[in-house]
Amino acid sequence: MNRTLVITSPADETVVPQFGRISFSASVTEGLLGITVLQDDVPSPFGELSPDQVYYYFGFGDAAPKGGVHTLRLRSRYADSVIESAAVSVDWDDAPPQITISSPVSGATL
């Protein structure tokens, strides 16, 4: 059985916002025991996710890496094998978002 695991988003060499997420596809989910996100070849803080926790994307939230260039990879574990995706290099942007309030104007009465 030919199993593949592919990161579909973000693309390689992309700038990712602070609360970005990884989308992926797995060619075979039958027998899947868990998936782990690797950041710079280190398992992410939230560990291995079971198949019922996996919805084909992971949001990082507070577990996002520090700003700068990082390598992301996925590892899927089956009873008889372990499959890893190709690595994706991303530039993680951890700058806070810029917010502008345009309405109401300064001094307006509400």
C-alpha positions in Angstrom: 0.0 0.0 0.0 1.5 3.3 -1.1 1.0 6.0 1.6 1.8 9.6 1.1 1.5 12.6 3.4 1.7 16.1 1.8 1.6 19.6 3.3 -0.7 21.5 0.9 -0.5 24.8 2.7 1.6 26.8 3.4 3.7 26.6 0.2 7.5 26.3 0.5 9.3 29.6 1.2 6.1 31.4 2.2 5.6 34.1 4.9 3.1 32.7 7.5 1.2 34.9 9.9 1.5 34.4 13.6 -1.6 32.3 14.0 -1.2 30.4 10.7 -2.1 26.8 10.2 -0.9 23.8 8.2 -3.2 22.0 5.8 -2.3 18.6 4.5 -3.5 15.5 2.6 -3.0 11.9 3.5 -3.4 9.3 0.7 -4.4 6.6 3.1 -6.1 7.2 6.4 -7.1 3.6 7.2 -4.9 2.3 10.0 -3.6 5.8 10.8 -2.6 5.9 14.5 -1.5 9.5 14.7 0.1 12.6 13.1 2.8 14.8 14.6 3.9 18.2 13.4 7.6 18.7 13.4 9.0 22.2 13.8 12.7 22.3 12.8 12.7 18.5 13.2 11.4 18.7 16.8 7.9 17.4 17.7 5.6 20.3 18.3 4.4 21.1 21.9 1.0 19.5 21.3 2.5 16.1 20.6 0.9 13.4 18.4 -2.7 13.9 17.4 -5.0 10.9 17.1 -6.9 10.4 13.9 -10.2 11.6 15.5 -8.4 14.9 16.4 -7.0 15.4 12.9 -9.2 17.4 10.5 -6.5 17.9 7.8 -5.2 21.1 9.3 -3.5 22.2 12.5 -3.8 25.7 13.9 -0.7 26.7 15.9 -2.2 29.4 18.2 0.2 30.0 21.1 2.3 27.0 20.1 3.5 28.9 17.0 7.3 29.1 16.5 9.2 32.3 17.1 9.6 34.6 14.2 12.1 33.7 11.5 12.6 30.9 9.0 11.5 27.4 10.2 11.2 24.0 8.6 7.8 22.2 9.0 7.2 18.5 8.4 4.5 16.1 9.2 5.0 12.5 10.5 2.1 10.0 10.3 2.3 6.8 12.3 0.7 3.5 11.2 0.9 0.1 12.9 3.4 -1.1 10.3 5.3 2.1 9.3 6.0 5.8 9.8 5.7 8.2 6.9 7.1 11.8 6.8 6.1 14.6 4.4 8.6 16.6 2.5 9.8 19.6 4.4 8.4 23.0 3.9 10.4 26.1 4.7 8.4 29.0 6.1 9.2 32.5 7.4 7.1 32.8 10.5 5.9 36.4 11.0 5.3 36.9 14.7 4.8 40.7 14.5 1.5 41.7 16.1 -1.3 42.8 13.7 -1.7 46.5 12.9 -5.2 47.8 13.8 -6.7 51.0 12.6 -10.0 52.3 13.8 -11.6 54.3 11.1 -15.1 54.8 12.6 -16.3 56.5 14.6 -14.0 59.4 14.0 -12.1 60.9 16.9 -14.4 63.1 19.1 -17.7 61.7 17.7 -20.6 61.2 20.1 -22.2 57.8 20.0 
